[in-house]
Amino acid sequence: GGDTGTDCVATSLRHGCDSLVQFEIMEMPPLERAANNPWPQWPRIYKMDYGQEEAAAVYGEDPREYAIMTKRFIGDERGNLQALETVNVRWLPAEDGGRPKLEEVPGTEQTWAAQLVLLALGFRGPEQSLAQQFGVETGPRTNIEAEYGRFTTNVPGIFAAGDARRGQSLVVWAINEGRGVGTAVDAYLMAE
């Protein structure tokens, strides 16, 4: 999904693919802004970006399949991709108000012929297990709490930067914060 998924769709079309499908693990967004998505938040609504528009012009429809998850890649005896197996999913609200829980929908398994799969997985927040194991505090969006510039967490000697700290963003921010956290870690180690 996202910008990278759109770029993959458009590039595949421009290279002459015979067909394509774009899987999206999230549910299809509403056509209009929901009450829980007020301005000035970014509008979470259905839209077609340039890649999907190009695919719709070629194939007559939006190439995306929503609320679907790949379960397995199937190859031939030489390891060449032949197909992938999927299952539809639904998102259940978390009881504690945290991240929604993913649930497979029984009976929706499907096999899709494929010669090439491009992965553009997006970002749903950093994995929580590592932060939990070390007692590192996370914010309401599950990002690791660390001050920009210092990159220190609540646990001495543990630092966070990039998407894990600020959330999904541009690669230039990840590069910038990677350099910054490198400097911060060096200063920490030299002080010991």
N, C-alpha and C positions, 0 to 999 in steps of 0.2 A: 504493500500500500504506500501511500504518500508520494512525495516527489520522486523518490527512487523508483517506485513501482511504475509511476507514469512514464518516467524516462525509459524503463525496460520495455514497456508496451510500445512506445513510439519507435524506439530503436529496432525492435523486432519487426515491426511493420516496414520500416525503411530498408531493412535487409531482406525483405521479400518472404516473410514467413507465410506458410499456407493457412495457418489458423493459430489462434491464441486464446487463452483464457487467463484472467487475472483473478486469483483467489484472494479473498479478504476474510480474515478470521473474525473480524468485528461484524456486527449486524449492519444492515443497510441503514444509513442515517435517514432521519425524517426529511421530507421535502421542505418543511418550514421549521423555523427555529422553535425549539421546545421552551416551555416556561422555565425549566431549570437551566437554561442556557442564555441568560439575558446579556444584552449589551453592557459592558464593553468586552465580554468574553468573545473569543473567536467563535464564529457561528459554526456549530456542528450540524451541517445540513448536507443533503445529497447534492453533489455537483460532479460534473464531468470536467476533468482537466484536459489539456491538449492531447495527451496520449489516448485517453478513452474516446475523445471526440474523433480522432483519426481512425481508431478501430471501428467505431460506430459508422463512419463514412464508408469503410471497406466492407464490413460484415453486417451492417444494418442494425446493430444493437450494442449497448454497453457491454464490454467484454468481462465485466466483473461478476463473480459468484460470491455472494456474501454469506457470512456465518458458516464457513467451511474450513476444515483443517486437514492437512495432509497427514496421513498415518504411516505410509510406507512408500518407498520407491522400489520399483520392480525392474530388474535388469535381465538381460539374456545371459547365456553361459559365459560370454566374454566380458560381462560387466557393463555393457551398453544399456543406457536407459531405454525402457520400453513403455512404461506406464507408471502411474502413481495411484495409490488408494487414498480416498478421502472419506470423511464423515462430516455431516452437518453438526453444528454446535449451537448452544444457546448460552447466554450469559445470565447468571443468577446474582442478584444483589448480595453483597457480603453482609452477614449478620452484624458485624462490628462496624459497618460503615466504611470499611477499607476497600480493597480491590474486589471487583466482581469475580465470581468463580465461574470457570468454564466447565460446561457439561456437554458430553457427547449425546446426540440424539440417536437412540437405537433405531436400527432399520434403515438408516440413511447412507450406508456405506455405498461407495461408487468407485469404479475403476476408470481412469482417464488415460488414453493413449498419449504418450509424450516422447519427444526426441530431445528436448532441451527444457530444463527448468532453471529459471533465474530466481534467486531468493532476495526479496526486498522486505524484510520482516518488520520493519518499524521498531518502535521502542515503547514498551509499556511500563517502564520504570526499572530501576535496578533490582536484581535478585535480592530478596529479603533474608535468605538463610544466612549468608555471610555476615551481614550487619547484625543479625540477631545473635549469632554465635559469639561475636566479639562485643556485644552490648553497645553498638554504635547507634546513636539516635537518628531516626528518620522523621521527615516532615509529613504533613497530611497527604502529599502526593507520592509518598514513599521514597522520595529522594533523600540521599544521605545529607544530614545537616553538617555543613562545613562553610565557614566564612570565606567569601571570595577574597583572594589575595594571600590569605594565610593557609587556607585549605585544610585546617586542622579540624578534627571531629572532637566529640566529647571524650574520646579515648586517646590518651597520650600515645604518640607514635603511629596513629592511624590517620591517614589523610584521604581526602576525596576530591575529585575534579571531574570536569566534563559532564557528560550526560548523567552520570550517577549522582552528581551534586546539583546540577542546574535543571535537569530534565532534558527532554528531547530538544535538540538545537542543531545549529549548523556546525559542520566539521571545523570551521575556522575557530569557533569557540572551544571545541575540544582540543585543538592544537594549542591555542593560547593558554588554556588552563593546564594542559599537559606540561608545557614549559614552566608555567608558574608553580605547579605542584612539585616539579623537579627541583626548582630552586628552594622551595620551602622544605622539602625532605632533606636536601643537602645541608641547609642551615641547621635543621634539627639534629642531624647526625654529627655534624662538626661541633655542635655545642655539647654533646655527650662526652 
